Structure formats: structure tokens, C-alpha cells
Amino acid sequence: MSLKVLFFLKEFPKFSETFIRDQIAALIREGHEVHIYTLKRNGGQLDALKGLEDLQLFEKTQSPGTLLPASKKKRFKAIRNKLKRAANKSHKKALRRSLNVFNFGRSAVNGRLFFLLDYLHENQINVIHAHYGTMGEQAAQLKACGFQGKFFCTFHGFDLRGGLAGKSSFKFPLLKLYADGIFAISHYSEKQLLSMGFSKSQLYYLPNGIALNPSAEIKIPQNTVKFLSVGRLVPEKDYPTAFKALAAFQKRNPELEWKYTVVGQGELAQELKQLVQDLELSSRVEFTGALPSEKVKMAYLQADLFLLSSKVEVLPTVLLEALNAGLCCLSTRVGAVEEILGADGYICPAQQPESFCAEIEKALAEREQWPQKLQKQQQHLVNTYDKAKVVKQLIAYYSG
């Protein structure tokens, strides 16, 4: 049976959230009808959709600006007319409920809930899938109003961290009450969600999937070693640890030629470039900024060793992408890293540049062992993170 799914997002498209884009694209290619609702239609990052033009994803994207009449007067008139014309009793009841200011605050005052519910009804949506707990809490209001379809939410990173820190805005009471399923993208996040008060019966394991590349060549560096990192330039990624580790590595291995490419953009760009300059690494480190998917894939294929220096993660999809491209990976011990790389992967404590440096030296000293290590890791990739298998499981959850 073909499903009609609404993805409920904060921003779309977005370079750093290609896992959401890929999930949407895979569902469409499986024959399901997908709608996208986002608080921000991001026309500035349309390159994140390159290669998927035939799916018209941006054209399928709605926002408050496209659903709500521009003025309060027009909004009030449209609400009155829609209530008059509503023939379905349960839908009419849901529309009336959505206007309850005491229950839904601003979402009721500005009519956002009302027009969203009407959109769901008109398009016969039978599944809502929110990404990130904060968006899920907003989407849960639709269920509270009377939306009859299934409702799921995927947790990723900052939403887990906020919940674990006990922040008041990360309690997710409506999600706990109304979600038909909460998707945990790793076994690590399953444990965290349970500790945040979600019931075991609500939780489903569903990792981010990637399109596998069976022809990926495993590379062993011969002359210049090419290091690579892909990720936003934000505090959580802790690039200073990688830069300081490489500064120490340079002093201890002055004869070795190496280059480090950093793909991504973010609030710390200028600060990190200054740090690289202060560490006298400017001639070896390249900041590319954000790149479209095809260029990111090329960066993976041209590198030798992938570095992840994060101090917090849940399921770092970049590690999956790097392994898929035949790259040996080195990471800090955060989130689900050991689930991906295995107990014998190149893993070191977070926020310790000396340990990170030592792990780089160890990895390069053992480079002849990379093919054997990578074959094991890539088999785990096939068994667990194959996008085709993950999407089929997602559809089964939707339909169950």
C-alpha cells in the first residue's frame, strides 16, 4: 500500500542533514507520496539537493509562509470559511481543537496548527515523521488535536543532549504521550532515550542508512598522507583537538608530508582558521566550506585517513560515509563510534590532543593492516547501515 508521509522539519534543505534528504528520496523512489513541512524553506542551500532534481523536493516543501494567509484578517476569514465547509465531523472537531489558546499557545493564536491540520486532511496524509525531538514536540500537537494517522519522531544529537541535561524545554511531554514510535539511530541513543523517560515500547532502532559502494578501493597512503574531516565548524565537533594533535604530530614527524582537508561551515570558522595559523599549520590545512554531496564524495575518495575529533556525537554518519569510500577512520570515543568501528578500531578519548596524536601515529604505523580492518568494518556496514534495508524497515514501522 502506498503511504502518504509528511516530514516535519526545522529547516530544509540543509547540507549537514543529507541523511534526512536521502530518507525522503528513498521513500519516493519506493513509490510513496512524500510531503515536506519546514519552519524554514532554505533556498540558500539548494545545492544540497543536487542530483535529485527529478524528485522536485524543494517544490514539495511547505512552510508557514506557504500555508498561512499573509494577513490576520485573511487568516480569520479563511478559518471561518474552512470550518463552515468542513463536512467530516472528526476533522471539524480537530480544527476547532487546534484553536484552543490555553492548550496550544502561539500555534493556536497564529493559526499554524489549524492550517497544518487542514493540509493533512486535504492531502490525506497518514504518517507524520518529525526529525529532532524539538520538532517532534511541535508535531505532537497535531496528534493532540485529533490527527488520526501514525506519528513518529527521530532523535539525533542536540535533542538528546538537552534531554539528558534535564533542560525544561527538552522534557518532551507531548511526544511521550502521543508518539506511535520514537526512532533511535543507535543503541547508544536507545539507552539515553530510556533514561529520559521514554517507554521501551515506544522505541525502535533505526540507524541512518547510506547507499553502499561495493567497488570502493581501500587506500594505503604511500607518500603524502591526506587527512580528511567532514562536519560543521561548531563546538561539538572539537576541531581544536585535531589541530593541536596534528601540530604535535608535525613536531614528532617532521619528515612526513601530510595535508588536512576540513569540509564544512559554521560559527567557529574564523576562530579555527586563526588557531591553525597560530599553530603554524596554514600551509597544510585547507578549509573548503560547505560542499554539495558530489564534491564531498570526491573528497572522501581522494583522502587516506578520516579524522573525527568530536566531543559529543550520537551516530556520526560521516564515519559511515568514509568507510563506504574505503577510508580508514580514526575517532574519539563518543556516542555510537564503537558500534561503527568495532572494539579494535582506531579510537581514543575525547578532548585529549596527545591521545589523538598518538592514535594517528599508531594508525599510520599499522597502515599495512588497514585492508583487513576495513573489510571487517565494511561488512558491518553492509549488515547494519545499508540504505535499502533501512528504508524497508522504516516502511514496515510506518505500516505496522
Buried (B, 14 or more C-beta within 10 A) or exposed (E): EEBBBBBBBBBBBBBBBBBBBBBBBBBBEBEBBBBBBBBBBBEEBEBBBEEBEEBEBBEBBBBBEEBBBEEEEEBEEBBEEBBEEBEEEEBBEBBBBBBBEEBBEEBBEBBBBBBBBBBBBEEEBBBBBBBBBBBBBBBBBBBBBBBEBBBBBBBBBBBBBBBEEEEEEBBBEBBBEBBBBBBBBBEBBBEBBBEBEBEEEBBBEBBBBBEBBEEBEBBBBEEEBBBBBBBBBBBBBBBBBBBBBBBBBBEEBEEBEBBBBBBBBBEBBEEBBEBBEEBEBEEBBEBBEBBBBEEBBEBBBBBBBBBBBBBBBBBBBBBBBBBBBBBBBBBBBBBBBBBBBEEEBBBBEBBBBEBBBBBBBEBBEEBEEBBEBBEBBBEBBEEBBBBEBBBEBBBEBBEE
